Amino acid sequence: MGTNDDSQVKMPPAQGHKPVLLNEVVEILSPRDGLTYLDCTFGGGGHARAILESAKCKVIAIDRDPAASKRAEKVKKEFGDRFEFASLNFSNLDKLQTEGYAGILFDFGVSSFQLDEAERGFSFMREGPLDMRMNNSEGATALQYISSVSEDELVRVLREYGEEPRAKKVARAIIAAREAGRIASTSDLTGAIAESVPARERIHPATRAFQAIRIAVNDELGEIERALPKAFERLREGGVLAVISFHSLEDRIAKKFFKKMAGRPEDRFDSSSVQDRVKRAELLTRKPVRPSEKELAENPRSRSAKLRAIRREENNGVF
């Protein structure tokens, strides 16, 4: 599902759905006949389809984007009872009646479908309404968020979620444009940001701000923090939990959680004693798996993708 935000100065053509790290995901999940797998970010169904094709297994997929349900119908027609789909935020995966998954996959970030559709408002390179909601049938839009957020809060969001070094300057420009009634579309927001930030960097000056506002509108990091523990608890013994992240904030949450499950210090600030740590999983990726040179050439949007995985420990401690 996920992809990196567009960051080129020229408007990129719509690239369509290209599931990232596809072979690596299938290899690390190693689907087996008769077992059930959970795809928490269905998107265009690329990963779900690859899992179904690699073994006579079952895949349950969820996605909060209403548009994903239509794409899921095609997979359902092809694989029948071996595939199920539910419109659901992945932080609510515990609402599914199924447990004992042999593998669970998350593919964080915005999907290519969402990025390429101008009316969704995710891309600063495509003129459209300021929406940015992954579920565009509920919640506040990006325009509503910008219309009500305080300057201090916007500075925090730009700094923390967008890692924007000029957070105060960008926030001040957005607020000024808002007060002047000059923000109604993606191009309006892009223009306000571009005027405040010199275009001397490798990435477009609006890249970080659009990412930050999107994360805030969709509570993306909160979703991840709530979902990972629920997913782990629903793995069967020996089951694999795999995540694909596209920027450091997502990856940091997954990395810390995986280390905790593996009974390791979560980070360099973790002062917990060895006795207090409980090993419940094995790290399958000491370092994140990155796209191959071949994949990078075929799908530039995969450039920042990182795959991490853990395997839930069996009761006897043998994997």
VOVEX-703054 format. One record per residue (C-alpha): residue number from 1; chain; x, y, z. Coordinates in steps of 0.2 Angstrom, whole numbers, plus 5000, padded with zeros to 4 digits. Layout:
N
<atom><i>NUM</i><ch>A</ch><east>X</east><north>Y</north><up>Z</up></atom>
...
% end
This chain:
319
<atom><i>1</i><ch>A</ch><east>5000</east><north>5000</north><up>5000</up></atom>
<atom><i>2</i><ch>A</ch><east>5012</east><north>5013</north><up>5006</up></atom>
<atom><i>3</i><ch>A</ch><east>5024</east><north>5024</north><up>4996</up></atom>
<atom><i>4</i><ch>A</ch><east>5035</east><north>5038</north><up>4999</up></atom>
<atom><i>5</i><ch>A</ch><east>5028</east><north>5056</north><up>4996</up></atom>
<atom><i>6</i><ch>A</ch><east>5031</east><north>5064</north><up>4979</up></atom>
<atom><i>7</i><ch>A</ch><east>5046</east><north>5075</north><up>4980</up></atom>
<atom><i>8</i><ch>A</ch><east>5051</east><north>5080</north><up>4962</up></atom>
<atom><i>9</i><ch>A</ch><east>5049</east><north>5098</north><up>4956</up></atom>
<atom><i>10</i><ch>A</ch><east>5041</east><north>5092</north><up>4939</up></atom>
<atom><i>11</i><ch>A</ch><east>5023</east><north>5084</north><up>4940</up></atom>
<atom><i>12</i><ch>A</ch><east>5026</east><north>5065</north><up>4940</up></atom>
<atom><i>13</i><ch>A</ch><east>5015</east><north>5055</north><up>4929</up></atom>
<atom><i>14</i><ch>A</ch><east>5003</east><north>5043</north><up>4938</up></atom>
<atom><i>15</i><ch>A</ch><east>5013</east><north>5027</north><up>4942</up></atom>
<atom><i>16</i><ch>A</ch><east>4999</east><north>5015</north><up>4947</up></atom>
<atom><i>17</i><ch>A</ch><east>5000</east><north>5002</north><up>4960</up></atom>
<atom><i>18</i><ch>A</ch><east>5017</east><north>4993</north><up>4962</up></atom>
<atom><i>19</i><ch>A</ch><east>5018</east><north>4984</north><up>4979</up></atom>
<atom><i>20</i><ch>A</ch><east>5036</east><north>4987</north><up>4986</up></atom>
<atom><i>21</i><ch>A</ch><east>5048</east><north>4973</north><up>4992</up></atom>
<atom><i>22</i><ch>A</ch><east>5035</east><north>4960</north><up>4985</up></atom>
<atom><i>23</i><ch>A</ch><east>5047</east><north>4945</north><up>4984</up></atom>
<atom><i>24</i><ch>A</ch><east>5055</east><north>4950</north><up>5001</up></atom>
<atom><i>25</i><ch>A</ch><east>5038</east><north>4950</north><up>5009</up></atom>
<atom><i>26</i><ch>A</ch><east>5033</east><north>4933</north><up>5002</up></atom>
<atom><i>27</i><ch>A</ch><east>5050</east><north>4926</north><up>5007</up></atom>
<atom><i>28</i><ch>A</ch><east>5050</east><north>4932</north><up>5025</up></atom>
<atom><i>29</i><ch>A</ch><east>5031</east><north>4927</north><up>5028</up></atom>
<atom><i>30</i><ch>A</ch><east>5034</east><north>4910</north><up>5019</up></atom>
<atom><i>31</i><ch>A</ch><east>5016</east><north>4906</north><up>5016</up></atom>
<atom><i>32</i><ch>A</ch><east>5010</east><north>4888</north><up>5019</up></atom>
<atom><i>33</i><ch>A</ch><east>4995</east><north>4878</north><up>5014</up></atom>
<atom><i>34</i><ch>A</ch><east>4980</east><north>4879</north><up>5025</up></atom>
<atom><i>35</i><ch>A</ch><east>4986</east><north>4894</north><up>5036</up></atom>
<atom><i>36</i><ch>A</ch><east>4979</east><north>4911</north><up>5037</up></atom>
<atom><i>37</i><ch>A</ch><east>4987</east><north>4928</north><up>5034</up></atom>
<atom><i>38</i><ch>A</ch><east>4982</east><north>4945</north><up>5038</up></atom>
<atom><i>39</i><ch>A</ch><east>4986</east><north>4960</north><up>5026</up></atom>
<atom><i>40</i><ch>A</ch><east>4982</east><north>4976</north><up>5037</up></atom>
<atom><i>41</i><ch>A</ch><east>4985</east><north>4988</north><up>5022</up></atom>
<atom><i>42</i><ch>A</ch><east>4977</east><north>4980</north><up>5007</up></atom>
<atom><i>43</i><ch>A</ch><east>4979</east><north>4995</north><up>4995</up></atom>
<atom><i>44</i><ch>A</ch><east>4979</east><north>4988</north><up>4978</up></atom>
<atom><i>45</i><ch>A</ch><east>4980</east><north>4970</north><up>4984</up></atom>
<atom><i>46</i><ch>A</ch><east>4998</east><north>4967</north><up>4977</up></atom>
<atom><i>47</i><ch>A</ch><east>5005</east><north>4959</north><up>4993</up></atom>
<atom><i>48</i><ch>A</ch><east>4988</east><north>4949</north><up>4997</up></atom>
<atom><i>49</i><ch>A</ch><east>4988</east><north>4942</north><up>4979</up></atom>
<atom><i>50</i><ch>A</ch><east>5006</east><north>4937</north><up>4980</up></atom>
<atom><i>51</i><ch>A</ch><east>5003</east><north>4928</north><up>4997</up></atom>
<atom><i>52</i><ch>A</ch><east>4988</east><north>4919</north><up>4989</up></atom>
<atom><i>53</i><ch>A</ch><east>4998</east><north>4914</north><up>4974</up></atom>
<atom><i>54</i><ch>A</ch><east>5012</east><north>4907</north><up>4984</up></atom>
<atom><i>55</i><ch>A</ch><east>5002</east><north>4894</north><up>4994</up></atom>
<atom><i>56</i><ch>A</ch><east>4985</east><north>4887</north><up>4996</up></atom>
<atom><i>57</i><ch>A</ch><east>4982</east><north>4898</north><up>5011</up></atom>
<atom><i>58</i><ch>A</ch><east>4969</east><north>4911</north><up>5016</up></atom>
<atom><i>59</i><ch>A</ch><east>4971</east><north>4930</north><up>5017</up></atom>
<atom><i>60</i><ch>A</ch><east>4961</east><north>4942</north><up>5027</up></atom>
<atom><i>61</i><ch>A</ch><east>4964</east><north>4960</north><up>5021</up></atom>
<atom><i>62</i><ch>A</ch><east>4958</east><north>4976</north><up>5029</up></atom>
<atom><i>63</i><ch>A</ch><east>4960</east><north>4994</north><up>5023</up></atom>
<atom><i>64</i><ch>A</ch><east>4951</east><north>5010</north><up>5029</up></atom>
<atom><i>65</i><ch>A</ch><east>4951</east><north>5018</north><up>5012</up></atom>
<atom><i>66</i><ch>A</ch><east>4933</east><north>5015</north><up>5005</up></atom>
<atom><i>67</i><ch>A</ch><east>4940</east><north>5014</north><up>4987</up></atom>
<atom><i>68</i><ch>A</ch><east>4950</east><north>4998</north><up>4992</up></atom>
<atom><i>69</i><ch>A</ch><east>4934</east><north>4988</north><up>4994</up></atom>
<atom><i>70</i><ch>A</ch><east>4931</east><north>4989</north><up>4976</up></atom>
<atom><i>71</i><ch>A</ch><east>4948</east><north>4983</north><up>4971</up></atom>
<atom><i>72</i><ch>A</ch><east>4946</east><north>4969</north><up>4984</up></atom>
<atom><i>73</i><ch>A</ch><east>4931</east><north>4962</north><up>4974</up></atom>
<atom><i>74</i><ch>A</ch><east>4942</east><north>4957</north><up>4960</up></atom>
<atom><i>75</i><ch>A</ch><east>4953</east><north>4947</north><up>4971</up></atom>
<atom><i>76</i><ch>A</ch><east>4938</east><north>4939</north><up>4979</up></atom>
<atom><i>77</i><ch>A</ch><east>4932</east><north>4934</north><up>4962</up></atom>
<atom><i>78</i><ch>A</ch><east>4948</east><north>4926</north><up>4958</up></atom>
<atom><i>79</i><ch>A</ch><east>4952</east><north>4917</north><up>4975</up></atom>
<atom><i>80</i><ch>A</ch><east>4935</east><north>4914</north><up>4982</up></atom>
<atom><i>81</i><ch>A</ch><east>4934</east><north>4908</north><up>5000</up></atom>
<atom><i>82</i><ch>A</ch><east>4952</east><north>4910</north><up>5002</up></atom>
<atom><i>83</i><ch>A</ch><east>4951</east><north>4928</north><up>5003</up></atom>
<atom><i>84</i><ch>A</ch><east>4941</east><north>4940</north><up>5014</up></atom>
<atom><i>85</i><ch>A</ch><east>4940</east><north>4959</north><up>5015</up></atom>
<atom><i>86</i><ch>A</ch><east>4934</east><north>4971</north><up>5029</up></atom>
<atom><i>87</i><ch>A</ch><east>4934</east><north>4990</north><up>5028</up></atom>
<atom><i>88</i><ch>A</ch><east>4943</east><north>4994</north><up>5044</up></atom>
<atom><i>89</i><ch>A</ch><east>4957</east><north>5004</north><up>5052</up></atom>
<atom><i>90</i><ch>A</ch><east>4971</east><north>4993</north><up>5056</up></atom>
<atom><i>91</i><ch>A</ch><east>4971</east><north>4999</north><up>5074</up></atom>
<atom><i>92</i><ch>A</ch><east>4954</east><north>4990</north><up>5075</up></atom>
<atom><i>93</i><ch>A</ch><east>4960</east><north>4974</north><up>5069</up></atom>
<atom><i>94</i><ch>A</ch><east>4955</east><north>4966</north><up>5085</up></atom>
<atom><i>95</i><ch>A</ch><east>4937</east><north>4968</north><up>5079</up></atom>
<atom><i>96</i><ch>A</ch><east>4940</east><north>4953</north><up>5067</up></atom>
<atom><i>97</i><ch>A</ch><east>4934</east><north>4937</north><up>5074</up></atom>
<atom><i>98</i><ch>A</ch><east>4950</east><north>4927</north><up>5067</up></atom>
<atom><i>99</i><ch>A</ch><east>4966</east><north>4924</north><up>5078</up></atom>
<atom><i>100</i><ch>A</ch><east>4981</east><north>4913</north><up>5076</up></atom>
<atom><i>101</i><ch>A</ch><east>4988</east><north>4921</north><up>5060</up></atom>
<atom><i>102</i><ch>A</ch><east>5003</east><north>4913</north><up>5053</up></atom>
<atom><i>103</i><ch>A</ch><east>5009</east><north>4930</north><up>5046</up></atom>
<atom><i>104</i><ch>A</ch><east>5003</east><north>4948</north><up>5047</up></atom>
<atom><i>105</i><ch>A</ch><east>5009</east><north>4962</north><up>5036</up></atom>
<atom><i>106</i><ch>A</ch><east>5008</east><north>4981</north><up>5037</up></atom>
<atom><i>107</i><ch>A</ch><east>5013</east><north>4993</north><up>5023</up></atom>
<atom><i>108</i><ch>A</ch><east>5013</east><north>5010</north><up>5031</up></atom>
<atom><i>109</i><ch>A</ch><east>5011</east><north>5027</north><up>5022</up></atom>
<atom><i>110</i><ch>A</ch><east>5000</east><north>5034</north><up>5008</up></atom>
<atom><i>111</i><ch>A</ch><east>4996</east><north>5022</north><up>4993</up></atom>
<atom><i>112</i><ch>A</ch><east>5000</east><north>5025</north><up>4975</up></atom>
<atom><i>113</i><ch>A</ch><east>4981</east><north>5026</north><up>4972</up></atom>
<atom><i>114</i><ch>A</ch><east>4979</east><north>5040</north><up>4984</up></atom>
<atom><i>115</i><ch>A</ch><east>4994</east><north>5049</north><up>4979</up></atom>
<atom><i>116</i><ch>A</ch><east>4990</east><north>5049</north><up>4960</up></atom>
<atom><i>117</i><ch>A</ch><east>4971</east><north>5054</north><up>4962</up></atom>
<atom><i>118</i><ch>A</ch><east>4971</east><north>5073</north><up>4963</up></atom>
<atom><i>119</i><ch>A</ch><east>4954</east><north>5074</north><up>4971</up></atom>
<atom><i>120</i><ch>A</ch><east>4961</east><north>5065</north><up>4986</up></atom>
<atom><i>121</i><ch>A</ch><east>4972</east><north>5080</north><up>4990</up></atom>
<atom><i>122</i><ch>A</ch><east>4988</east><north>5070</north><up>4995</up></atom>
<atom><i>123</i><ch>A</ch><east>5000</east><north>5077</north><up>4982</up></atom>
<atom><i>124</i><ch>A</ch><east>5007</east><north>5095</north><up>4981</up></atom>
<atom><i>125</i><ch>A</ch><east>5010</east><north>5091</north><up>4963</up></atom>
<atom><i>126</i><ch>A</ch><east>4992</east><north>5088</north><up>4958</up></atom>
<atom><i>127</i><ch>A</ch><east>4979</east><north>5102</north><up>4959</up></atom>
<atom><i>128</i><ch>A</ch><east>4964</east><north>5096</north><up>4970</up></atom>
<atom><i>129</i><ch>A</ch><east>4955</east><north>5099</north><up>4986</up></atom>
<atom><i>130</i><ch>A</ch><east>4964</east><north>5099</north><up>5003</up></atom>
<atom><i>131</i><ch>A</ch><east>4957</east><north>5082</north><up>5009</up></atom>
<atom><i>132</i><ch>A</ch><east>4971</east><north>5070</north><up>5013</up></atom>
<atom><i>133</i><ch>A</ch><east>4960</east><north>5058</north><up>5023</up></atom>
<atom><i>134</i><ch>A</ch><east>4964</east><north>5040</north><up>5020</up></atom>
<atom><i>135</i><ch>A</ch><east>4945</east><north>5037</north><up>5024</up></atom>
<atom><i>136</i><ch>A</ch><east>4937</east><north>5051</north><up>5014</up></atom>
<atom><i>137</i><ch>A</ch><east>4920</east><north>5047</north><up>5021</up></atom>
<atom><i>138</i><ch>A</ch><east>4924</east><north>5052</north><up>5039</up></atom>
<atom><i>139</i><ch>A</ch><east>4934</east><north>5064</north><up>5050</up></atom>
<atom><i>140</i><ch>A</ch><east>4941</east><north>5082</north><up>5047</up></atom>
<atom><i>141</i><ch>A</ch><east>4949</east><north>5086</north><up>5030</up></atom>
<atom><i>142</i><ch>A</ch><east>4966</east><north>5094</north><up>5029</up></atom>
<atom><i>143</i><ch>A</ch><east>4958</east><north>5110</north><up>5025</up></atom>
<atom><i>144</i><ch>A</ch><east>4947</east><north>5109</north><up>5040</up></atom>
<atom><i>145</i><ch>A</ch><east>4963</east><north>5105</north><up>5050</up></atom>
<atom><i>146</i><ch>A</ch><east>4973</east><north>5120</north><up>5043</up></atom>
<atom><i>147</i><ch>A</ch><east>4958</east><north>5131</north><up>5046</up></atom>
<atom><i>148</i><ch>A</ch><east>4957</east><north>5128</north><up>5065</up></atom>
<atom><i>149</i><ch>A</ch><east>4975</east><north>5123</north><up>5070</up></atom>
<atom><i>150</i><ch>A</ch><east>4985</east><north>5135</north><up>5081</up></atom>
<atom><i>151</i><ch>A</ch><east>5002</east><north>5141</north><up>5075</up></atom>
<atom><i>152</i><ch>A</ch><east>5011</east><north>5133</north><up>5090</up></atom>
<atom><i>153</i><ch>A</ch><east>5002</east><north>5116</north><up>5086</up></atom>
<atom><i>154</i><ch>A</ch><east>5006</east><north>5118</north><up>5068</up></atom>
<atom><i>155</i><ch>A</ch><east>5025</east><north>5121</north><up>5072</up></atom>
<atom><i>156</i><ch>A</ch><east>5025</east><north>5105</north><up>5083</up></atom>
<atom><i>157</i><ch>A</ch><east>5017</east><north>5095</north><up>5069</up></atom>
<atom><i>158</i><ch>A</ch><east>5029</east><north>5101</north><up>5056</up></atom>
<atom><i>159</i><ch>A</ch><east>5044</east><north>5098</north><up>5067</up></atom>
<atom><i>160</i><ch>A</ch><east>5039</east><north>5081</north><up>5074</up></atom>
<atom><i>161</i><ch>A</ch><east>5029</east><north>5073</north><up>5059</up></atom>
<atom><i>162</i><ch>A</ch><east>5038</east><north>5082</north><up>5044</up></atom>
<atom><i>163</i><ch>A</ch><east>5055</east><north>5084</north><up>5052</up></atom>
<atom><i>164</i><ch>A</ch><east>5054</east><north>5101</north><up>5044</up></atom>
<atom><i>165</i><ch>A</ch><east>5070</east><north>5112</north><up>5049</up></atom>
<atom><i>166</i><ch>A</ch><east>5060</east><north>5128</north><up>5046</up></atom>
<atom><i>167</i><ch>A</ch><east>5045</east><north>5123</north><up>5055</up></atom>
<atom><i>168</i><ch>A</ch><east>5041</east><north>5141</north><up>5062</up></atom>
<atom><i>169</i><ch>A</ch><east>5044</east><north>5150</north><up>5046</up></atom>
<atom><i>170</i><ch>A</ch><east>5033</east><north>5137</north><up>5036</up></atom>
<atom><i>171</i><ch>A</ch><east>5019</east><north>5138</north><up>5050</up></atom>
<atom><i>172</i><ch>A</ch><east>5019</east><north>5156</north><up>5050</up></atom>
<atom><i>173</i><ch>A</ch><east>5017</east><north>5157</north><up>5031</up></atom>
<atom><i>174</i><ch>A</ch><east>5003</east><north>5144</north><up>5031</up></atom>
<atom><i>175</i><ch>A</ch><east>4994</east><north>5154</north><up>5045</up></atom>
<atom><i>176</i><ch>A</ch><east>4996</east><north>5170</north><up>5036</up></atom>
<atom><i>177</i><ch>A</ch><east>4989</east><north>5163</north><up>5020</up></atom>
<atom><i>178</i><ch>A</ch><east>4974</east><north>5156</north><up>5030</up></atom>
<atom><i>179</i><ch>A</ch><east>4970</east><north>5172</north><up>5038</up></atom>
<atom><i>180</i><ch>A</ch><east>4971</east><north>5181</north><up>5021</up></atom>
<atom><i>181</i><ch>A</ch><east>4959</east><north>5168</north><up>5014</up></atom>
<atom><i>182</i><ch>A</ch><east>4971</east><north>5161</north><up>5002</up></atom>
<atom><i>183</i><ch>A</ch><east>4971</east><north>5143</north><up>5006</up></atom>
<atom><i>184</i><ch>A</ch><east>4958</east><north>5132</north><up>4998</up></atom>
<atom><i>185</i><ch>A</ch><east>4967</east><north>5119</north><up>4987</up></atom>
<atom><i>186</i><ch>A</ch><east>4983</east><north>5109</north><up>4986</up></atom>
<atom><i>187</i><ch>A</ch><east>4991</east><north>5122</north><up>4975</up></atom>
<atom><i>188</i><ch>A</ch><east>4987</east><north>5136</north><up>4987</up></atom>
<atom><i>189</i><ch>A</ch><east>4995</east><north>5127</north><up>5001</up></atom>
<atom><i>190</i><ch>A</ch><east>5010</east><north>5123</north><up>4991</up></atom>
<atom><i>191</i><ch>A</ch><east>5012</east><north>5141</north><up>4985</up></atom>
<atom><i>192</i><ch>A</ch><east>5011</east><north>5147</north><up>5003</up></atom>
<atom><i>193</i><ch>A</ch><east>5025</east><north>5135</north><up>5008</up></atom>
<atom><i>194</i><ch>A</ch><east>5036</east><north>5138</north><up>4993</up></atom>
<atom><i>195</i><ch>A</ch><east>5036</east><north>5157</north><up>4996</up></atom>
<atom><i>196</i><ch>A</ch><east>5042</east><north>5154</north><up>5013</up></atom>
<atom><i>197</i><ch>A</ch><east>5056</east><north>5141</north><up>5009</up></atom>
<atom><i>198</i><ch>A</ch><east>5070</east><north>5144</north><up>4997</up></atom>
<atom><i>199</i><ch>A</ch><east>5069</east><north>5130</north><up>4983</up></atom>
<atom><i>200</i><ch>A</ch><east>5088</east><north>5125</north><up>4985</up></atom>
<atom><i>201</i><ch>A</ch><east>5086</east><north>5108</north><up>4992</up></atom>
<atom><i>202</i><ch>A</ch><east>5084</east><north>5091</north><up>4983</up></atom>
<atom><i>203</i><ch>A</ch><east>5066</east><north>5089</north><up>4988</up></atom>
<atom><i>204</i><ch>A</ch><east>5052</east><north>5100</north><up>4984</up></atom>
<atom><i>205</i><ch>A</ch><east>5049</east><north>5113</north><up>4998</up></atom>
<atom><i>206</i><ch>A</ch><east>5031</east><north>5107</north><up>5002</up></atom>
<atom><i>207</i><ch>A</ch><east>5036</east><north>5089</north><up>5004</up></atom>
<atom><i>208</i><ch>A</ch><east>5039</east><north>5089</north><up>5023</up></atom>
<atom><i>209</i><ch>A</ch><east>5024</east><north>5100</north><up>5027</up></atom>
<atom><i>210</i><ch>A</ch><east>5012</east><north>5089</north><up>5016</up></atom>
<atom><i>211</i><ch>A</ch><east>5018</east><north>5074</north><up>5025</up></atom>
<atom><i>212</i><ch>A</ch><east>5016</east><north>5081</north><up>5042</up></atom>
<atom><i>213</i><ch>A</ch><east>4999</east><north>5087</north><up>5039</up></atom>
<atom><i>214</i><ch>A</ch><east>4994</east><north>5071</north><up>5032</up></atom>
<atom><i>215</i><ch>A</ch><east>5000</east><north>5061</north><up>5047</up></atom>
<atom><i>216</i><ch>A</ch><east>4991</east><north>5073</north><up>5058</up></atom>
<atom><i>217</i><ch>A</ch><east>4975</east><north>5072</north><up>5049</up></atom>
<atom><i>218</i><ch>A</ch><east>4975</east><north>5053</north><up>5049</up></atom>
<atom><i>219</i><ch>A</ch><east>4983</east><north>5050</north><up>5066</up></atom>
<atom><i>220</i><ch>A</ch><east>4995</east><north>5038</north><up>5057</up></atom>
<atom><i>221</i><ch>A</ch><east>5008</east><north>5036</north><up>5071</up></atom>
<atom><i>222</i><ch>A</ch><east>4994</east><north>5033</north><up>5084</up></atom>
<atom><i>223</i><ch>A</ch><east>4987</east><north>5020</north><up>5072</up></atom>
<atom><i>224</i><ch>A</ch><east>5003</east><north>5011</north><up>5071</up></atom>
<atom><i>225</i><ch>A</ch><east>5006</east><north>5012</north><up>5090</up></atom>
<atom><i>226</i><ch>A</ch><east>4989</east><north>5005</north><up>5094</up></atom>
<atom><i>227</i><ch>A</ch><east>4990</east><north>4991</north><up>5080</up></atom>
<atom><i>228</i><ch>A</ch><east>5007</east><north>4983</north><up>5082</up></atom>
<atom><i>229</i><ch>A</ch><east>5003</east><north>4976</north><up>5100</up></atom>
<atom><i>230</i><ch>A</ch><east>4986</east><north>4970</north><up>5094</up></atom>
<atom><i>231</i><ch>A</ch><east>4994</east><north>4961</north><up>5079</up></atom>
<atom><i>232</i><ch>A</ch><east>5007</east><north>4953</north><up>5089</up></atom>
<atom><i>233</i><ch>A</ch><east>4995</east><north>4945</north><up>5101</up></atom>
<atom><i>234</i><ch>A</ch><east>4985</east><north>4938</north><up>5087</up></atom>
<atom><i>235</i><ch>A</ch><east>4999</east><north>4928</north><up>5079</up></atom>
<atom><i>236</i><ch>A</ch><east>5000</east><north>4910</north><up>5081</up></atom>
<atom><i>237</i><ch>A</ch><east>5016</east><north>4902</north><up>5089</up></atom>
<atom><i>238</i><ch>A</ch><east>5030</east><north>4904</north><up>5076</up></atom>
<atom><i>239</i><ch>A</ch><east>5020</east><north>4917</north><up>5067</up></atom>
<atom><i>240</i><ch>A</ch><east>5028</east><north>4932</north><up>5058</up></atom>
<atom><i>241</i><ch>A</ch><east>5024</east><north>4950</north><up>5060</up></atom>
<atom><i>242</i><ch>A</ch><east>5031</east><north>4961</north><up>5045</up></atom>
<atom><i>243</i><ch>A</ch><east>5030</east><north>4979</north><up>5043</up></atom>
<atom><i>244</i><ch>A</ch><east>5036</east><north>4991</north><up>5028</up></atom>
<atom><i>245</i><ch>A</ch><east>5039</east><north>5009</north><up>5033</up></atom>
<atom><i>246</i><ch>A</ch><east>5043</east><north>5024</north><up>5022</up></atom>
<atom><i>247</i><ch>A</ch><east>5050</east><north>5036</north><up>5034</up></atom>
<atom><i>248</i><ch>A</ch><east>5060</east><north>5037</north><up>5050</up></atom>
<atom><i>249</i><ch>A</ch><east>5045</east><north>5040</north><up>5061</up></atom>
<atom><i>250</i><ch>A</ch><east>5036</east><north>5024</north><up>5056</up></atom>
<atom><i>251</i><ch>A</ch><east>5051</east><north>5014</north><up>5056</up></atom>
<atom><i>252</i><ch>A</ch><east>5056</east><north>5020</north><up>5074</up></atom>
<atom><i>253</i><ch>A</ch><east>5040</east><north>5014</north><up>5081</up></atom>
<atom><i>254</i><ch>A</ch><east>5041</east><north>4997</north><up>5073</up></atom>
<atom><i>255</i><ch>A</ch><east>5060</east><north>4995</north><up>5078</up></atom>
<atom><i>256</i><ch>A</ch><east>5056</east><north>4999</north><up>5096</up></atom>
<atom><i>257</i><ch>A</ch><east>5042</east><north>4988</north><up>5097</up></atom>
<atom><i>258</i><ch>A</ch><east>5051</east><north>4973</north><up>5089</up></atom>
<atom><i>259</i><ch>A</ch><east>5066</east><north>4975</north><up>5100</up></atom>
<atom><i>260</i><ch>A</ch><east>5054</east><north>4975</north><up>5115</up></atom>
<atom><i>261</i><ch>A</ch><east>5046</east><north>4959</north><up>5109</up></atom>
<atom><i>262</i><ch>A</ch><east>5063</east><north>4952</north><up>5107</up></atom>
<atom><i>263</i><ch>A</ch><east>5068</east><north>4956</north><up>5125</up></atom>
<atom><i>264</i><ch>A</ch><east>5081</east><north>4969</north><up>5119</up></atom>
<atom><i>265</i><ch>A</ch><east>5083</east><north>4987</north><up>5125</up></atom>
<atom><i>266</i><ch>A</ch><east>5071</east><north>4997</north><up>5114</up></atom>
<atom><i>267</i><ch>A</ch><east>5084</east><north>5011</north><up>5111</up></atom>
<atom><i>268</i><ch>A</ch><east>5099</east><north>5019</north><up>5119</up></atom>
<atom><i>269</i><ch>A</ch><east>5088</east><north>5028</north><up>5132</up></atom>
<atom><i>270</i><ch>A</ch><east>5081</east><north>5011</north><up>5138</up></atom>
<atom><i>271</i><ch>A</ch><east>5087</east><north>5009</north><up>5156</up></atom>
<atom><i>272</i><ch>A</ch><east>5077</east><north>4994</north><up>5160</up></atom>
<atom><i>273</i><ch>A</ch><east>5086</east><north>4979</north><up>5168</up></atom>
<atom><i>274</i><ch>A</ch><east>5089</east><north>4962</north><up>5159</up></atom>
<atom><i>275</i><ch>A</ch><east>5078</east><north>4954</north><up>5172</up></atom>
<atom><i>276</i><ch>A</ch><east>5063</east><north>4965</north><up>5167</up></atom>
<atom><i>277</i><ch>A</ch><east>5064</east><north>4961</north><up>5149</up></atom>
<atom><i>278</i><ch>A</ch><east>5054</east><north>4946</north><up>5142</up></atom>
<atom><i>279</i><ch>A</ch><east>5059</east><north>4938</north><up>5126</up></atom>
<atom><i>280</i><ch>A</ch><east>5043</east><north>4934</north><up>5116</up></atom>
<atom><i>281</i><ch>A</ch><east>5050</east><north>4935</north><up>5098</up></atom>
<atom><i>282</i><ch>A</ch><east>5065</east><north>4932</north><up>5087</up></atom>
<atom><i>283</i><ch>A</ch><east>5071</east><north>4947</north><up>5076</up></atom>
<atom><i>284</i><ch>A</ch><east>5071</east><north>4941</north><up>5058</up></atom>
<atom><i>285</i><ch>A</ch><east>5079</east><north>4957</north><up>5052</up></atom>
<atom><i>286</i><ch>A</ch><east>5094</east><north>4964</north><up>5062</up></atom>
<atom><i>287</i><ch>A</ch><east>5094</east><north>4978</north><up>5049</up></atom>
<atom><i>288</i><ch>A</ch><east>5080</east><north>4983</north><up>5038</up></atom>
<atom><i>289</i><ch>A</ch><east>5078</east><north>4975</north><up>5021</up></atom>
<atom><i>290</i><ch>A</ch><east>5079</east><north>4988</north><up>5007</up></atom>
<atom><i>291</i><ch>A</ch><east>5073</east><north>4988</north><up>4989</up></atom>
<atom><i>292</i><ch>A</ch><east>5085</east><north>4980</north><up>4976</up></atom>
<atom><i>293</i><ch>A</ch><east>5093</east><north>4991</north><up>4963</up></atom>
<atom><i>294</i><ch>A</ch><east>5082</east><north>4983</north><up>4950</up></atom>
<atom><i>295</i><ch>A</ch><east>5066</east><north>4988</north><up>4960</up></atom>
<atom><i>296</i><ch>A</ch><east>5073</east><north>5005</north><up>4963</up></atom>
<atom><i>297</i><ch>A</ch><east>5075</east><north>5007</north><up>4944</up></atom>
<atom><i>298</i><ch>A</ch><east>5057</east><north>5000</north><up>4941</up></atom>
<atom><i>299</i><ch>A</ch><east>5048</east><north>5009</north><up>4955</up></atom>
<atom><i>300</i><ch>A</ch><east>5057</east><north>5025</north><up>4961</up></atom>
<atom><i>301</i><ch>A</ch><east>5044</east><north>5027</north><up>4975</up></atom>
<atom><i>302</i><ch>A</ch><east>5051</east><north>5012</north><up>4984</up></atom>
<atom><i>303</i><ch>A</ch><east>5067</east><north>5021</north><up>4987</up></atom>
<atom><i>304</i><ch>A</ch><east>5064</east><north>5024</north><up>5006</up></atom>
<atom><i>305</i><ch>A</ch><east>5055</east><north>5008</north><up>5010</up></atom>
<atom><i>306</i><ch>A</ch><east>5061</east><north>4997</north><up>5024</up></atom>
<atom><i>307</i><ch>A</ch><east>5055</east><north>4980</north><up>5029</up></atom>
<atom><i>308</i><ch>A</ch><east>5057</east><north>4973</north><up>5047</up></atom>
<atom><i>309</i><ch>A</ch><east>5050</east><north>4957</north><up>5054</up></atom>
<atom><i>310</i><ch>A</ch><east>5049</east><north>4947</north><up>5070</up></atom>
<atom><i>311</i><ch>A</ch><east>5044</east><north>4929</north><up>5073</up></atom>
<atom><i>312</i><ch>A</ch><east>5033</east><north>4925</north><up>5088</up></atom>
<atom><i>313</i><ch>A</ch><east>5042</east><north>4913</north><up>5100</up></atom>
<atom><i>314</i><ch>A</ch><east>5034</east><north>4896</north><up>5103</up></atom>
<atom><i>315</i><ch>A</ch><east>5031</east><north>4891</north><up>5121</up></atom>
<atom><i>316</i><ch>A</ch><east>5045</east><north>4879</north><up>5121</up></atom>
<atom><i>317</i><ch>A</ch><east>5057</east><north>4892</north><up>5115</up></atom>
<atom><i>318</i><ch>A</ch><east>5061</east><north>4883</north><up>5099</up></atom>
<atom><i>319</i><ch>A</ch><east>5057</east><north>4891</north><up>5083</up></atom>
% end
